[in-house]
């Protein structure tokens, strides 16, 4: 894979991991569901 293809693949995987894949360690939530200030809007 080229560096650009590798970066795009990683970004897709990371989004899936954080937003769509439930984690048993946090009661089946996704990391994005668990963290309430993901975007940093509430400092």
mmCIF entry with sequence, helices, sheets and N, C-alpha, C, O atoms, coordinates in Angstrom:
data_MODEL
# 
_entry.id   MODEL 
# 
_entity.id                         1 
_entity.type                       polymer 
_entity.pdbx_number_of_molecules   1 
# 
_entity_poly.entity_id                      1 
_entity_poly.type                           'polypeptide(L)' 
_entity_poly.nstd_linkage                   no 
_entity_poly.nstd_monomer                   no 
_entity_poly.pdbx_seq_one_letter_code       
;(UNK)(UNK)(UNK)(UNK)(UNK)(UNK)(UNK)(UNK)(UNK)(UNK)(UNK)(UNK)(UNK)(UNK)(UNK)(UNK)
(UNK)(UNK)(UNK)(UNK)(UNK)(UNK)(UNK)(UNK)(UNK)(UNK)(UNK)(UNK)(UNK)(UNK)(UNK)(UNK)
(UNK)(UNK)(UNK)(UNK)(UNK)(UNK)(UNK)(UNK)(UNK)(UNK)(UNK)
;
_entity_poly.pdbx_seq_one_letter_code_can   XXXXXXXXXXXXXXXXXXXXXXXXXXXXXXXXXXXXXXXXXXX 
_entity_poly.pdbx_strand_id                 A 
# 
loop_
_entity_poly_seq.entity_id 
_entity_poly_seq.num 
_entity_poly_seq.mon_id 
_entity_poly_seq.hetero 
1 1  UNK n 
1 2  UNK n 
1 3  UNK n 
1 4  UNK n 
1 5  UNK n 
1 6  UNK n 
1 7  UNK n 
1 8  UNK n 
1 9  UNK n 
1 10 UNK n 
1 11 UNK n 
1 12 UNK n 
1 13 UNK n 
1 14 UNK n 
1 15 UNK n 
1 16 UNK n 
1 17 UNK n 
1 18 UNK n 
1 19 UNK n 
1 20 UNK n 
1 21 UNK n 
1 22 UNK n 
1 23 UNK n 
1 24 UNK n 
1 25 UNK n 
1 26 UNK n 
1 27 UNK n 
1 28 UNK n 
1 29 UNK n 
1 30 UNK n 
1 31 UNK n 
1 32 UNK n 
1 33 UNK n 
1 34 UNK n 
1 35 UNK n 
1 36 UNK n 
1 37 UNK n 
1 38 UNK n 
1 39 UNK n 
1 40 UNK n 
1 41 UNK n 
1 42 UNK n 
1 43 UNK n 
# 
_struct_asym.id          A 
_struct_asym.entity_id   1 
# 
loop_
_struct_conf.conf_type_id 
_struct_conf.id 
_struct_conf.pdbx_PDB_helix_id 
_struct_conf.beg_label_comp_id 
_struct_conf.beg_label_asym_id 
_struct_conf.beg_label_seq_id 
_struct_conf.pdbx_beg_PDB_ins_code 
_struct_conf.end_label_comp_id 
_struct_conf.end_label_asym_id 
_struct_conf.end_label_seq_id 
_struct_conf.pdbx_end_PDB_ins_code 
_struct_conf.beg_auth_comp_id 
_struct_conf.beg_auth_asym_id 
_struct_conf.beg_auth_seq_id 
_struct_conf.end_auth_comp_id 
_struct_conf.end_auth_asym_id 
_struct_conf.end_auth_seq_id 
_struct_conf.pdbx_PDB_helix_class 
_struct_conf.details 
_struct_conf.pdbx_PDB_helix_length 
HELX_P HELX_P1 AA1 UNK A 3  ? UNK A 19 ? UNK A 3  UNK A 19 1 ? 17 
HELX_P HELX_P2 AA2 UNK A 24 ? UNK A 26 ? UNK A 24 UNK A 26 5 ? 3  
HELX_P HELX_P3 AA3 UNK A 31 ? UNK A 34 ? UNK A 31 UNK A 34 1 ? 4  
# 
_struct_conf_type.id          HELX_P 
_struct_conf_type.criteria    ? 
_struct_conf_type.reference   ? 
# 
loop_
_atom_site.group_PDB 
_atom_site.id 
_atom_site.type_symbol 
_atom_site.label_atom_id 
_atom_site.label_alt_id 
_atom_site.label_comp_id 
_atom_site.label_asym_id 
_atom_site.label_entity_id 
_atom_site.label_seq_id 
_atom_site.pdbx_PDB_ins_code 
_atom_site.Cartn_x 
_atom_site.Cartn_y 
_atom_site.Cartn_z 
_atom_site.occupancy 
_atom_site.B_iso_or_equiv 
_atom_site.pdbx_formal_charge 
_atom_site.auth_seq_id 
_atom_site.auth_comp_id 
_atom_site.auth_asym_id 
_atom_site.auth_atom_id 
_atom_site.pdbx_PDB_model_num 
ATOM 1   N N  . UNK A 1 1  ? 0.833   -1.200 0.000  1.00 0.00 ? 1  UNK A N  1 
ATOM 2   C CA . UNK A 1 1  ? 0.000   0.000  0.000  1.00 0.00 ? 1  UNK A CA 1 
ATOM 3   C C  . UNK A 1 1  ? 0.870   1.253  0.000  1.00 0.00 ? 1  UNK A C  1 
ATOM 4   O O  . UNK A 1 1  ? 1.961   1.281  0.569  1.00 0.00 ? 1  UNK A O  1 
ATOM 5   N N  . UNK A 1 2  ? 0.361   2.268  -0.644 1.00 0.00 ? 2  UNK A N  1 
ATOM 6   C CA . UNK A 1 2  ? 1.046   3.559  -0.585 1.00 0.00 ? 2  UNK A CA 1 
ATOM 7   C C  . UNK A 1 2  ? 0.772   4.199  0.771  1.00 0.00 ? 2  UNK A C  1 
ATOM 8   O O  . UNK A 1 2  ? -0.121  3.765  1.499  1.00 0.00 ? 2  UNK A O  1 
ATOM 9   N N  . UNK A 1 3  ? 1.530   5.214  1.102  1.00 0.00 ? 3  UNK A N  1 
ATOM 10  C CA . UNK A 1 3  ? 1.294   5.915  2.369  1.00 0.00 ? 3  UNK A CA 1 
ATOM 11  C C  . UNK A 1 3  ? -0.108  6.507  2.417  1.00 0.00 ? 3  UNK A C  1 
ATOM 12  O O  . UNK A 1 3  ? -0.759  6.460  3.461  1.00 0.00 ? 3  UNK A O  1 
ATOM 13  N N  . UNK A 1 4  ? -0.584  7.060  1.310  1.00 0.00 ? 4  UNK A N  1 
ATOM 14  C CA . UNK A 1 4  ? -1.928  7.652  1.270  1.00 0.00 ? 4  UNK A CA 1 
ATOM 15  C C  . UNK A 1 4  ? -2.994  6.580  1.469  1.00 0.00 ? 4  UNK A C  1 
ATOM 16  O O  . UNK A 1 4  ? -3.954  6.789  2.211  1.00 0.00 ? 4  UNK A O  1 
ATOM 17  N N  . UNK A 1 5  ? -2.832  5.445  0.819  1.00 0.00 ? 5  UNK A N  1 
ATOM 18  C CA . UNK A 1 5  ? -3.793  4.352  0.973  1.00 0.00 ? 5  UNK A CA 1 
ATOM 19  C C  . UNK A 1 5  ? -3.773  3.814  2.399  1.00 0.00 ? 5  UNK A C  1 
ATOM 20  O O  . UNK A 1 5  ? -4.822  3.511  2.968  1.00 0.00 ? 5  UNK A O  1 
ATOM 21  N N  . UNK A 1 6  ? -2.596  3.695  2.969  1.00 0.00 ? 6  UNK A N  1 
ATOM 22  C CA . UNK A 1 6  ? -2.463  3.217  4.349  1.00 0.00 ? 6  UNK A CA 1 
ATOM 23  C C  . UNK A 1 6  ? -3.144  4.182  5.316  1.00 0.00 ? 6  UNK A C  1 
ATOM 24  O O  . UNK A 1 6  ? -3.839  3.747  6.234  1.00 0.00 ? 6  UNK A O  1 
ATOM 25  N N  . UNK A 1 7  ? -2.956  5.472  5.122  1.00 0.00 ? 7  UNK A N  1 
ATOM 26  C CA . UNK A 1 7  ? -3.573  6.477  5.992  1.00 0.00 ? 7  UNK A CA 1 
ATOM 27  C C  . UNK A 1 7  ? -5.092  6.440  5.868  1.00 0.00 ? 7  UNK A C  1 
ATOM 28  O O  . UNK A 1 7  ? -5.795  6.548  6.872  1.00 0.00 ? 7  UNK A O  1 
ATOM 29  N N  . UNK A 1 8  ? -5.602  6.291  4.657  1.00 0.00 ? 8  UNK A N  1 
ATOM 30  C CA . UNK A 1 8  ? -7.052  6.230  4.452  1.00 0.00 ? 8  UNK A CA 1 
ATOM 31  C C  . UNK A 1 8  ? -7.638  4.978  5.091  1.00 0.00 ? 8  UNK A C  1 
ATOM 32  O O  . UNK A 1 8  ? -8.700  5.032  5.712  1.00 0.00 ? 8  UNK A O  1 
ATOM 33  N N  . UNK A 1 9  ? -6.957  3.864  4.941  1.00 0.00 ? 9  UNK A N  1 
ATOM 34  C CA . UNK A 1 9  ? -7.420  2.615  5.548  1.00 0.00 ? 9  UNK A CA 1 
ATOM 35  C C  . UNK A 1 9  ? -7.424  2.725  7.067  1.00 0.00 ? 9  UNK A C  1 
ATOM 36  O O  . UNK A 1 9  ? -8.367  2.274  7.717  1.00 0.00 ? 9  UNK A O  1 
ATOM 37  N N  . UNK A 1 10 ? -6.394  3.311  7.630  1.00 0.00 ? 10 UNK A N  1 
ATOM 38  C CA . UNK A 1 10 ? -6.314  3.487  9.079  1.00 0.00 ? 10 UNK A CA 1 
ATOM 39  C C  . UNK A 1 10 ? -7.432  4.396  9.573  1.00 0.00 ? 10 UNK A C  1 
ATOM 40  O O  . UNK A 1 10 ? -8.054  4.104  10.595 1.00 0.00 ? 10 UNK A O  1 
ATOM 41  N N  . UNK A 1 11 ? -7.696  5.485  8.872  1.00 0.00 ? 11 UNK A N  1 
ATOM 42  C CA . UNK A 1 11 ? -8.759  6.411  9.281  1.00 0.00 ? 11 UNK A CA 1 
ATOM 43  C C  . UNK A 1 11 ? -10.109 5.704  9.285  1.00 0.00 ? 11 UNK A C  1 
ATOM 44  O O  . UNK A 1 11 ? -10.910 5.906  10.198 1.00 0.00 ? 11 UNK A O  1 
ATOM 45  N N  . UNK A 1 12 ? -10.368 4.884  8.283  1.00 0.00 ? 12 UNK A N  1 
ATOM 46  C CA . UNK A 1 12 ? -11.624 4.128  8.215  1.00 0.00 ? 12 UNK A CA 1 
ATOM 47  C C  . UNK A 1 12 ? -11.718 3.148  9.378  1.00 0.00 ? 12 UNK A C  1 
ATOM 48  O O  . UNK A 1 12 ? -12.755 3.064  10.036 1.00 0.00 ? 12 UNK A O  1 
ATOM 49  N N  . UNK A 1 13 ? -10.647 2.410  9.633  1.00 0.00 ? 13 UNK A N  1 
ATOM 50  C CA . UNK A 1 13 ? -10.630 1.446  10.732 1.00 0.00 ? 13 UNK A CA 1 
ATOM 51  C C  . UNK A 1 13 ? -10.833 2.151  12.077 1.00 0.00 ? 13 UNK A C  1 
ATOM 52  O O  . UNK A 1 13 ? -11.606 1.684  12.913 1.00 0.00 ? 13 UNK A O  1 
ATOM 53  N N  . UNK A 1 14 ? -10.142 3.268  12.281 1.00 0.00 ? 14 UNK A N  1 
ATOM 54  C CA . UNK A 1 14 ? -10.233 3.987  13.545 1.00 0.00 ? 14 UNK A CA 1 
ATOM 55  C C  . UNK A 1 14 ? -11.647 4.506  13.786 1.00 0.00 ? 14 UNK A C  1 
ATOM 56  O O  . UNK A 1 14 ? -12.144 4.445  14.910 1.00 0.00 ? 14 UNK A O  1 
ATOM 57  N N  . UNK A 1 15 ? -12.296 5.012  12.749 1.00 0.00 ? 15 UNK A N  1 
ATOM 58  C CA . UNK A 1 15 ? -13.677 5.477  12.885 1.00 0.00 ? 15 UNK A CA 1 
ATOM 59  C C  . UNK A 1 15 ? -14.578 4.310  13.291 1.00 0.00 ? 15 UNK A C  1 
ATOM 60  O O  . UNK A 1 15 ? -15.396 4.446  14.201 1.00 0.00 ? 15 UNK A O  1 
ATOM 61  N N  . UNK A 1 16 ? -14.432 3.169  12.624 1.00 0.00 ? 16 UNK A N  1 
ATOM 62  C CA . UNK A 1 16 ? -15.239 1.995  12.966 1.00 0.00 ? 16 UNK A CA 1 
ATOM 63  C C  . UNK A 1 16 ? -14.985 1.569  14.415 1.00 0.00 ? 16 UNK A C  1 
ATOM 64  O O  . UNK A 1 16 ? -15.929 1.297  15.156 1.00 0.00 ? 16 UNK A O  1 
ATOM 65  N N  . UNK A 1 17 ? -13.740 1.514  14.808 1.00 0.00 ? 17 UNK A N  1 
ATOM 66  C CA . UNK A 1 17 ? -13.366 1.084  16.155 1.00 0.00 ? 17 UNK A CA 1 
ATOM 67  C C  . UNK A 1 17 ? -13.972 1.991  17.218 1.00 0.00 ? 17 UNK A C  1 
ATOM 68  O O  . UNK A 1 17 ? -14.448 1.506  18.245 1.00 0.00 ? 17 UNK A O  1 
ATOM 69  N N  . UNK A 1 18 ? -13.960 3.292  16.988 1.00 0.00 ? 18 UNK A N  1 
ATOM 70  C CA . UNK A 1 18 ? -14.423 4.242  17.995 1.00 0.00 ? 18 UNK A CA 1 
ATOM 71  C C  . UNK A 1 18 ? -15.915 4.542  17.951 1.00 0.00 ? 18 UNK A C  1 
ATOM 72  O O  . UNK A 1 18 ? -16.481 4.969  18.958 1.00 0.00 ? 18 UNK A O  1 
ATOM 73  N N  . UNK A 1 19 ? -16.565 4.329  16.813 1.00 0.00 ? 19 UNK A N  1 
ATOM 74  C CA . UNK A 1 19 ? -17.958 4.750  16.674 1.00 0.00 ? 19 UNK A CA 1 
ATOM 75  C C  . UNK A 1 19 ? -18.942 3.616  16.428 1.00 0.00 ? 19 UNK A C  1 
ATOM 76  O O  . UNK A 1 19 ? -20.143 3.818  16.609 1.00 0.00 ? 19 UNK A O  1 
ATOM 77  N N  . UNK A 1 20 ? -18.489 2.434  16.023 1.00 0.00 ? 20 UNK A N  1 
ATOM 78  C CA . UNK A 1 20 ? -19.423 1.374  15.653 1.00 0.00 ? 20 UNK A CA 1 
ATOM 79  C C  . UNK A 1 20 ? -19.180 0.044  16.365 1.00 0.00 ? 20 UNK A C  1 
ATOM 80  O O  . UNK A 1 20 ? -20.092 -0.781 16.418 1.00 0.00 ? 20 UNK A O  1 
ATOM 81  N N  . UNK A 1 21 ? -18.021 -0.190 16.897 1.00 0.00 ? 21 UNK A N  1 
ATOM 82  C CA . UNK A 1 21 ? -17.685 -1.479 17.501 1.00 0.00 ? 21 UNK A CA 1 
ATOM 83  C C  . UNK A 1 21 ? -17.909 -1.423 19.005 1.00 0.00 ? 21 UNK A C  1 
ATOM 84  O O  . UNK A 1 21 ? -17.219 -0.683 19.705 1.00 0.00 ? 21 UNK A O  1 
ATOM 85  N N  . UNK A 1 22 ? -18.878 -2.205 19.517 1.00 0.00 ? 22 UNK A N  1 
ATOM 86  C CA . UNK A 1 22 ? -19.089 -2.219 20.965 1.00 0.00 ? 22 UNK A CA 1 
ATOM 87  C C  . UNK A 1 22 ? -17.919 -2.892 21.685 1.00 0.00 ? 22 UNK A C  1 
ATOM 88  O O  . UNK A 1 22 ? -17.337 -3.856 21.187 1.00 0.00 ? 22 UNK A O  1 
ATOM 89  N N  . UNK A 1 23 ? -17.590 -2.371 22.852 1.00 0.00 ? 23 UNK A N  1 
ATOM 90  C CA . UNK A 1 23 ? -16.481 -2.888 23.649 1.00 0.00 ? 23 UNK A CA 1 
ATOM 91  C C  . UNK A 1 23 ? -17.030 -3.492 24.936 1.00 0.00 ? 23 UNK A C  1 
ATOM 92  O O  . UNK A 1 23 ? -17.787 -2.844 25.659 1.00 0.00 ? 23 UNK A O  1 
ATOM 93  N N  . UNK A 1 24 ? -16.651 -4.724 25.218 1.00 0.00 ? 24 UNK A N  1 
ATOM 94  C CA . UNK A 1 24 ? -17.157 -5.392 26.413 1.00 0.00 ? 24 UNK A CA 1 
ATOM 95  C C  . UNK A 1 24 ? -16.663 -4.735 27.695 1.00 0.00 ? 24 UNK A C  1 
ATOM 96  O O  . UNK A 1 24 ? -17.348 -4.796 28.716 1.00 0.00 ? 24 UNK A O  1 
ATOM 97  N N  . UNK A 1 25 ? -15.508 -4.118 27.665 1.00 0.00 ? 25 UNK A N  1 
ATOM 98  C CA . UNK A 1 25 ? -14.945 -3.483 28.857 1.00 0.00 ? 25 UNK A CA 1 
ATOM 99  C C  . UNK A 1 25 ? -15.702 -2.250 29.317 1.00 0.00 ? 25 UNK A C  1 
ATOM 100 O O  . UNK A 1 25 ? -15.532 -1.799 30.450 1.00 0.00 ? 25 UNK A O  1 
ATOM 101 N N  . UNK A 1 26 ? -16.539 -1.703 28.442 1.00 0.00 ? 26 UNK A N  1 
ATOM 102 C CA . UNK A 1 26 ? -17.341 -0.526 28.819 1.00 0.00 ? 26 UNK A CA 1 
ATOM 103 C C  . UNK A 1 26 ? -18.823 -0.815 28.570 1.00 0.00 ? 26 UNK A C  1 
ATOM 104 O O  . UNK A 1 26 ? -19.565 0.013  28.042 1.00 0.00 ? 26 UNK A O  1 
ATOM 105 N N  . UNK A 1 27 ? -19.220 -2.022 28.973 1.00 0.00 ? 27 UNK A N  1 
ATOM 106 C CA . UNK A 1 27 ? -20.623 -2.457 28.948 1.00 0.00 ? 27 UNK A CA 1 
ATOM 107 C C  . UNK A 1 27 ? -21.269 -2.386 27.570 1.00 0.00 ? 27 UNK A C  1 
ATOM 108 O O  . UNK A 1 27 ? -22.438 -2.018 27.455 1.00 0.00 ? 27 UNK A O  1 
ATOM 109 N N  . UNK A 1 28 ? -20.537 -2.727 26.543 1.00 0.00 ? 28 UNK A N  1 
ATOM 110 C CA . UNK A 1 28 ? -21.093 -2.787 25.199 1.00 0.00 ? 28 UNK A CA 1 
ATOM 111 C C  . UNK A 1 28 ? -21.209 -1.454 24.487 1.00 0.00 ? 28 UNK A C  1 
ATOM 112 O O  . UNK A 1 28 ? -21.721 -1.390 23.370 1.00 0.00 ? 28 UNK A O  1 
ATOM 113 N N  . UNK A 1 29 ? -20.738 -0.387 25.123 1.00 0.00 ? 29 UNK A N  1 
ATOM 114 C CA . UNK A 1 29 ? -20.752 0.920  24.474 1.00 0.00 ? 29 UNK A CA 1 
ATOM 115 C C  . UNK A 1 29 ? -19.584 1.031  23.508 1.00 0.00 ? 29 UNK A C  1 
ATOM 116 O O  . UNK A 1 29 ? -18.620 0.270  23.590 1.00 0.00 ? 29 UNK A O  1 
ATOM 117 N N  . UNK A 1 30 ? -19.681 1.973  22.606 1.00 0.00 ? 30 UNK A N  1 
ATOM 118 C CA . UNK A 1 30 ? -18.523 2.302  21.782 1.00 0.00 ? 30 UNK A CA 1 
ATOM 119 C C  . UNK A 1 30 ? -17.729 3.361  22.536 1.00 0.00 ? 30 UNK A C  1 
ATOM 120 O O  . UNK A 1 30 ? -18.292 4.050  23.386 1.00 0.00 ? 30 UNK A O  1 
ATOM 121 N N  . UNK A 1 31 ? -16.447 3.511  22.252 1.00 0.00 ? 31 UNK A N  1 
ATOM 122 C CA . UNK A 1 31 ? -15.686 4.566  22.922 1.00 0.00 ? 31 UNK A CA 1 
ATOM 123 C C  . UNK A 1 31 ? -16.313 5.947  22.728 1.00 0.00 ? 31 UNK A C  1 
ATOM 124 O O  . UNK A 1 31 ? -16.303 6.762  23.651 1.00 0.00 ? 31 UNK A O  1 
ATOM 125 N N  . UNK A 1 32 ? -16.855 6.218  21.549 1.00 0.00 ? 32 UNK A N  1 
ATOM 126 C CA . UNK A 1 32 ? -17.482 7.520  21.302 1.00 0.00 ? 32 UNK A CA 1 
ATOM 127 C C  . UNK A 1 32 ? -18.719 7.715  22.171 1.00 0.00 ? 32 UNK A C  1 
ATOM 128 O O  . UNK A 1 32 ? -19.019 8.841  22.569 1.00 0.00 ? 32 UNK A O  1 
ATOM 129 N N  . UNK A 1 33 ? -19.444 6.634  22.473 1.00 0.00 ? 33 UNK A N  1 
ATOM 130 C CA . UNK A 1 33 ? -20.598 6.730  23.369 1.00 0.00 ? 33 UNK A CA 1 
ATOM 131 C C  . UNK A 1 33 ? -20.156 6.962  24.806 1.00 0.00 ? 33 UNK A C  1 
ATOM 132 O O  . UNK A 1 33 ? -20.851 7.628  25.573 1.00 0.00 ? 33 UNK A O  1 
ATOM 133 N N  . UNK A 1 34 ? -19.034 6.432  25.160 1.00 0.00 ? 34 UNK A N  1 
ATOM 134 C CA . UNK A 1 34 ? -18.545 6.498  26.543 1.00 0.00 ? 34 UNK A CA 1 
ATOM 135 C C  . UNK A 1 34 ? -17.948 7.860  26.883 1.00 0.00 ? 34 UNK A C  1 
ATOM 136 O O  . UNK A 1 34 ? -18.110 8.349  28.002 1.00 0.00 ? 34 UNK A O  1 
ATOM 137 N N  . UNK A 1 35 ? -17.267 8.467  25.933 1.00 0.00 ? 35 UNK A N  1 
ATOM 138 C CA . UNK A 1 35 ? -16.616 9.758  26.172 1.00 0.00 ? 35 UNK A CA 1 
ATOM 139 C C  . UNK A 1 35 ? -17.596 10.859 25.800 1.00 0.00 ? 35 UNK A C  1 
ATOM 140 O O  . UNK A 1 35 ? -18.066 10.924 24.664 1.00 0.00 ? 35 UNK A O  1 
ATOM 141 N N  . UNK A 1 36 ? -17.901 11.719 26.755 1.00 0.00 ? 36 UNK A N  1 
ATOM 142 C CA . UNK A 1 36 ? -18.933 12.723 26.540 1.00 0.00 ? 36 UNK A CA 1 
ATOM 143 C C  . UNK A 1 36 ? -18.419 13.992 25.878 1.00 0.00 ? 36 UNK A C  1 
ATOM 144 O O  . UNK A 1 36 ? -19.220 14.772 25.364 1.00 0.00 ? 36 UNK A O  1 
ATOM 145 N N  . UNK A 1 37 ? -17.126 14.223 25.872 1.00 0.00 ? 37 UNK A N  1 
ATOM 146 C CA . UNK A 1 37 ? -16.574 15.456 25.318 1.00 0.00 ? 37 UNK A CA 1 
ATOM 147 C C  . UNK A 1 37 ? -15.602 15.146 24.177 1.00 0.00 ? 37 UNK A C  1 
ATOM 148 O O  . UNK A 1 37 ? -14.477 15.645 24.159 1.00 0.00 ? 37 UNK A O  1 
ATOM 149 N N  . UNK A 1 38 ? -16.042 14.328 23.239 1.00 0.00 ? 38 UNK A N  1 
ATOM 150 C CA . UNK A 1 38 ? -15.174 13.889 22.151 1.00 0.00 ? 38 UNK A CA 1 
ATOM 151 C C  . UNK A 1 38 ? -14.667 15.063 21.327 1.00 0.00 ? 38 UNK A C  1 
ATOM 152 O O  . UNK A 1 38 ? -13.496 15.091 20.951 1.00 0.00 ? 38 UNK A O  1 
ATOM 153 N N  . UNK A 1 39 ? -15.520 16.023 21.044 1.00 0.00 ? 39 UNK A N  1 
ATOM 154 C CA . UNK A 1 39 ? -15.131 17.125 20.166 1.00 0.00 ? 39 UNK A CA 1 
ATOM 155 C C  . UNK A 1 39 ? -14.398 18.231 20.892 1.00 0.00 ? 39 UNK A C  1 
ATOM 156 O O  . UNK A 1 39 ? -13.895 19.150 20.246 1.00 0.00 ? 39 UNK A O  1 
ATOM 157 N N  . UNK A 1 40 ? -14.318 18.178 22.214 1.00 0.00 ? 40 UNK A N  1 
ATOM 158 C CA . UNK A 1 40 ? -13.615 19.205 22.968 1.00 0.00 ? 40 UNK A CA 1 
ATOM 159 C C  . UNK A 1 40 ? -14.389 20.498 23.120 1.00 0.00 ? 40 UNK A C  1 
ATOM 160 O O  . UNK A 1 40 ? -13.800 21.546 23.388 1.00 0.00 ? 40 UNK A O  1 
ATOM 161 N N  . UNK A 1 41 ? -15.696 20.440 22.953 1.00 0.00 ? 41 UNK A N  1 
ATOM 162 C CA . UNK A 1 41 ? -16.517 21.649 23.033 1.00 0.00 ? 41 UNK A CA 1 
ATOM 163 C C  . UNK A 1 41 ? -16.755 22.133 24.452 1.00 0.00 ? 41 UNK A C  1 
ATOM 164 O O  . UNK A 1 41 ? -17.111 23.294 24.655 1.00 0.00 ? 41 UNK A O  1 
ATOM 165 N N  . UNK A 1 42 ? -16.567 21.276 25.423 1.00 0.00 ? 42 UNK A N  1 
ATOM 166 C CA . UNK A 1 42 ? -16.918 21.630 26.802 1.00 0.00 ? 42 UNK A CA 1 
ATOM 167 C C  . UNK A 1 42 ? -15.683 21.651 27.683 1.00 0.00 ? 42 UNK A C  1 
ATOM 168 O O  . UNK A 1 42 ? -15.528 20.792 28.551 1.00 0.00 ? 42 UNK A O  1 
ATOM 169 N N  . UNK A 1 43 ? -14.825 22.597 27.478 1.00 0.00 ? 43 UNK A N  1 
ATOM 170 C CA . UNK A 1 43 ? -13.580 22.681 28.257 1.00 0.00 ? 43 UNK A CA 1 
ATOM 171 C C  . UNK A 1 43 ? -13.812 23.276 29.616 1.00 0.00 ? 43 UNK A C  1 
ATOM 172 O O  . UNK A 1 43 ? -12.871 23.418 30.397 1.00 0.00 ? 43 UNK A O  1 
# 
